[in-house]
Amino acid sequence: MTRVVAAKERSNFDPKTYLSTIDRGRKIFAFPKKQTIFAQGDSSDAVFYVQKGKVRLTVVSKTGKEATIGILNEGDFFGEGCLAG
């Protein structure tokens, strides 16, 4: 029961409002298609928000094969693993 209430409380979060009101630590970048934003093994020091377009999440195996593990759309966040330490 508590879990449902917590989910409803989080649904009031508006990322556009939040991003427009923070004044430090925010940077806006425009990435061209097919450009790498973040690569496996890079240090994780930022959370990203997709304002426009799509982001393809991929992994590369030890043998060099690339696999798509997800597609992010406008309004999605990624890189939140850096918040866990």
VENFEN-V397749 format. One record per helix or strand of 3 or more residues. SS is the DSSP state (h for helix, s for strand). FROM is the first residue (numbers start at 1). TO is the last residue. If there is no record, write none. Layout:
# VENFEN-V397749
ss from to
SS FROM TO
SS FROM TO
This chain:
# VENFEN-V397749
ss from to
h 2 10
h 15 21
s 55 60
s 66 72
h 80 84
